[in-house]
């Protein structure tokens, strides 16, 4: 049986996960598409939703992804037209799954085993968050702590821009005061990344064995409340541009931390 109707209850359910952040939180699952995402999610041992959707052409084009899904979810065949409807991309690959949210609660036992964290406070661009997750995975950062009002980590655009790193990198959610308090209890020095020439220069700073850096909102930077909690400020010298994109700044910092 091949589903072609947009009114199918499972199709409507999937579309709600694509469109509504509130519904992703309510159900505890987020949508994910593409054969590479399927591979990474399964490889990393993520919990999948009960149903997956594969378009008629994707069965022939991505047999390995279909094989991986067999036995882990109930595979539902859909038309190519319906795949275009439920997809969040212009050129869908035709393979769709749902994955249990990967957010973790920050606690002291997890902090004590780690050495490098980035803290994201109030970032509003999903693409920035996705890029930061990917960079932190590449540079062996131990995890990202999300504080304040960030864009949805599990929105389709964010998931897609992480290129699979979302499934590998530990993600924690906390308020900023609790996060910094726990980090300090775990022996961390906490830096605030900001445009302040009196701050420690990134390339010259000798970072402690345990270091966390806060990256602030794209337009407003780190909140005053967060700054007062930090041990030091951190500055990235630049030549001509007024400032760096938040994801670029975070990536540069992650790379520098990996060298230590």
C-alpha positions as CSV (number, residue, x, y, z in Angstrom):
1,X,0.0,0.0,0.0
2,X,1.3,3.4,-1.0
3,X,0.0,6.5,0.9
4,X,-0.7,9.5,-1.3
5,X,-3.2,11.5,0.9
6,X,-2.1,14.6,2.8
7,X,-5.0,13.9,5.2
8,X,-3.5,10.6,6.4
9,X,-3.3,10.8,10.2
10,X,0.4,9.8,10.3
11,X,1.3,12.3,7.6
12,X,-0.5,15.1,9.5
13,X,1.4,14.0,12.6
14,X,4.8,14.3,10.9
15,X,3.9,17.7,9.4
16,X,3.1,19.0,12.9
17,X,6.5,17.9,14.1
18,X,8.1,19.8,11.2
19,X,6.1,23.0,11.7
20,X,5.5,23.3,15.5
21,X,8.2,23.6,18.1
22,X,5.6,23.3,20.8
23,X,4.5,19.9,19.4
24,X,8.1,18.7,19.3
25,X,8.4,19.5,22.9
26,X,5.1,17.9,23.7
27,X,5.7,14.6,22.0
28,X,9.4,14.4,22.8
29,X,10.3,13.6,19.2
30,X,11.7,15.6,16.3
31,X,11.6,15.0,12.5
32,X,14.6,14.1,10.5
33,X,15.1,13.5,6.8
34,X,17.7,12.1,4.4
35,X,19.5,8.8,4.1
36,X,22.7,10.1,5.8
37,X,20.7,11.3,8.9
38,X,19.1,7.9,9.1
39,X,22.5,6.3,9.1
40,X,23.9,8.6,11.8
41,X,20.9,8.4,14.0
42,X,21.0,4.6,14.0
43,X,24.8,4.4,14.2
44,X,24.6,6.6,17.4
45,X,21.9,4.4,19.0
46,X,19.2,7.1,18.9
47,X,15.7,6.1,19.8
48,X,13.5,6.3,16.7
49,X,9.8,6.9,16.4
50,X,7.4,4.0,15.6
51,X,7.0,5.0,11.9
52,X,9.3,6.0,9.1
53,X,8.3,7.2,5.6
54,X,10.1,6.2,2.4
55,X,9.1,7.5,-1.0
56,X,8.7,5.2,-4.0
57,X,11.8,6.4,-5.7
58,X,13.8,6.4,-2.5
59,X,13.3,2.7,-2.1
60,X,15.4,2.2,-5.3
61,X,17.8,5.1,-4.7
62,X,18.7,4.4,-1.0
63,X,18.4,0.7,-0.3
64,X,21.0,0.8,2.5
65,X,18.9,3.3,4.4
66,X,15.8,1.2,3.9
67,X,17.7,-1.8,5.1
68,X,18.8,0.0,8.3
69,X,15.2,1.0,9.1
70,X,13.8,-2.5,8.6
71,X,13.0,-3.9,12.0
72,X,13.6,-0.6,13.8
73,X,10.5,1.2,12.6
74,X,7.4,0.4,10.6
75,X,8.3,1.6,7.1
76,X,5.4,3.3,5.3
77,X,5.7,3.9,1.5
78,X,4.6,7.3,0.3
79,X,4.4,8.8,-3.2
80,X,7.1,11.2,-4.4
81,X,4.6,14.0,-4.4
82,X,3.7,13.4,-0.8
83,X,7.4,13.3,0.1
84,X,7.7,16.8,-1.4
85,X,4.8,17.9,0.7
86,X,6.2,16.7,4.1
87,X,9.8,17.7,3.4
88,X,11.4,20.8,4.7
89,X,13.8,21.0,1.7
90,X,13.3,21.9,-1.9
91,X,14.9,18.6,-3.1
92,X,13.8,15.9,-0.7
93,X,15.7,12.5,-0.6
94,X,12.4,10.8,0.3
95,X,13.5,9.2,3.6
96,X,11.9,10.5,6.8
97,X,12.2,9.4,10.4
98,X,11.3,10.8,13.9
99,X,13.9,10.7,16.6
100,X,13.6,11.1,20.4
101,X,14.9,14.4,21.6
102,X,18.5,14.3,22.6
103,X,18.6,17.0,25.3
104,X,20.2,16.1,28.6
105,X,19.9,17.6,32.1
106,X,23.1,19.2,33.3
107,X,24.5,17.7,36.5
108,X,27.8,17.6,38.3
109,X,28.7,14.0,37.5
110,X,28.7,14.8,33.8
111,X,30.6,18.0,34.3
112,X,33.3,16.4,36.4
113,X,34.1,14.0,33.5
114,X,34.5,16.8,30.9
115,X,37.1,19.5,30.1
116,X,35.6,21.8,27.4
117,X,32.1,23.3,27.0
118,X,30.5,26.0,25.0
119,X,27.5,27.8,26.5
120,X,25.0,29.3,24.0
121,X,22.9,32.1,25.5
122,X,19.9,33.4,23.5
123,X,21.0,32.6,20.0
124,X,18.2,33.1,17.6
125,X,19.5,31.8,14.3
126,X,18.9,28.1,13.7
127,X,21.7,27.9,11.1
128,X,24.1,29.4,13.6
129,X,23.3,26.8,16.2
130,X,23.6,24.0,13.7
131,X,27.0,25.2,12.5
132,X,28.2,25.5,16.1
133,X,27.1,22.0,16.9
134,X,29.0,20.8,13.9
135,X,32.2,22.7,14.8
136,X,32.1,21.5,18.4
137,X,31.8,17.9,17.2
138,X,34.8,18.5,14.8
139,X,37.0,20.0,17.5
140,X,36.2,17.5,20.3
141,X,34.3,19.9,22.6
142,X,32.7,17.8,25.4
143,X,29.2,19.4,25.0
144,X,27.1,22.4,24.5
145,X,25.0,24.0,27.2
146,X,21.9,25.9,26.0
147,X,20.8,28.7,28.3
148,X,18.0,31.3,27.9
149,X,15.9,31.7,24.8
150,X,17.7,29.9,22.0
151,X,16.3,28.9,18.6
152,X,15.0,25.3,18.6
153,X,17.9,22.8,18.4
154,X,15.5,20.2,17.0
155,X,13.9,22.3,14.2
156,X,14.4,20.8,10.7
157,X,16.8,23.6,9.6
158,X,19.0,23.1,12.7
159,X,19.1,19.4,12.4
160,X,19.9,19.5,8.7
161,X,22.8,22.0,9.2
162,X,24.5,19.9,11.8
163,X,25.3,17.2,9.2
164,X,24.8,14.4,11.7
165,X,26.9,16.0,14.5
166,X,23.6,16.5,16.5
167,X,23.5,12.8,17.2
168,X,27.0,12.6,18.5
169,X,27.5,15.7,20.6
170,X,26.1,15.9,24.2
171,X,23.5,18.8,24.5
172,X,22.5,20.1,27.8
173,X,19.7,22.6,28.8
174,X,19.9,24.8,31.9
175,X,19.4,28.3,33.1
176,X,22.6,30.3,33.1
177,X,23.0,30.7,36.8
178,X,22.6,27.0,37.5
179,X,25.0,26.1,34.6
180,X,27.8,28.4,35.8
181,X,27.3,27.3,39.4
182,X,27.7,23.6,38.5
183,X,30.6,24.3,36.2
184,X,32.5,26.1,39.0
185,X,31.7,23.3,41.4
186,X,33.2,21.0,38.8
187,X,36.5,23.0,38.7
188,X,35.8,25.0,35.5
189,X,36.9,28.5,34.6
190,X,34.1,30.3,32.8
191,X,34.8,32.9,30.1
192,X,32.5,35.5,28.5
193,X,33.2,36.0,24.8
194,X,32.7,39.7,24.1
195,X,34.0,42.7,22.1
196,X,36.2,44.1,24.8
197,X,39.8,44.9,24.0
198,X,40.6,44.8,27.7
199,X,39.6,41.1,27.8
200,X,42.0,38.2,27.5
201,X,43.1,37.7,23.9
202,X,42.0,34.3,22.6
203,X,45.2,33.3,20.9
204,X,47.4,34.3,23.9
205,X,45.3,32.9,26.7
206,X,46.6,29.9,28.5
207,X,43.4,28.1,29.2
208,X,42.9,26.1,32.4
209,X,42.5,22.4,32.1
210,X,38.7,22.9,32.5
211,X,37.3,25.7,30.5
212,X,33.8,26.9,29.4
213,X,33.0,29.8,27.1
214,X,29.7,31.7,26.8
215,X,28.6,32.8,23.3
216,X,25.9,35.4,23.4
217,X,23.0,36.6,21.2
218,X,23.9,37.5,17.5
219,X,22.9,41.2,18.0
220,X,23.1,41.9,21.7
221,X,25.9,39.6,22.9
222,X,26.0,38.1,26.4
223,X,23.5,39.4,29.0
224,X,24.8,41.5,31.8
225,X,23.6,38.8,34.2
226,X,25.7,36.2,32.5
227,X,28.8,38.5,32.5
228,X,28.7,39.0,36.2
229,X,28.8,35.2,36.7
230,X,32.0,34.7,34.6
231,X,35.5,34.5,35.8
232,X,37.1,36.3,32.8
233,X,36.2,37.9,29.4
234,X,37.6,36.6,26.1
235,X,38.3,38.7,23.0
236,X,38.9,37.7,19.4
237,X,41.0,40.4,17.7
238,X,39.7,41.2,14.2
239,X,41.0,43.7,11.6
240,X,38.3,45.4,9.6
241,X,34.9,43.9,10.2
242,X,32.8,45.3,13.1
243,X,32.2,41.8,14.5
244,X,32.2,38.1,13.7
245,X,29.1,36.0,13.1
246,X,28.2,34.1,16.3
247,X,28.8,30.7,14.6
248,X,32.2,31.8,13.3
249,X,33.3,33.2,16.6
250,X,32.2,30.0,18.4
251,X,34.0,27.8,15.8
252,X,37.2,29.8,16.2
253,X,37.0,29.5,20.0
254,X,36.3,25.8,19.8
255,X,39.3,25.3,17.5
256,X,41.5,27.3,19.9
257,X,40.3,25.2,22.9
258,X,41.1,22.0,21.1
259,X,44.7,23.0,20.8
260,X,45.0,23.1,24.6
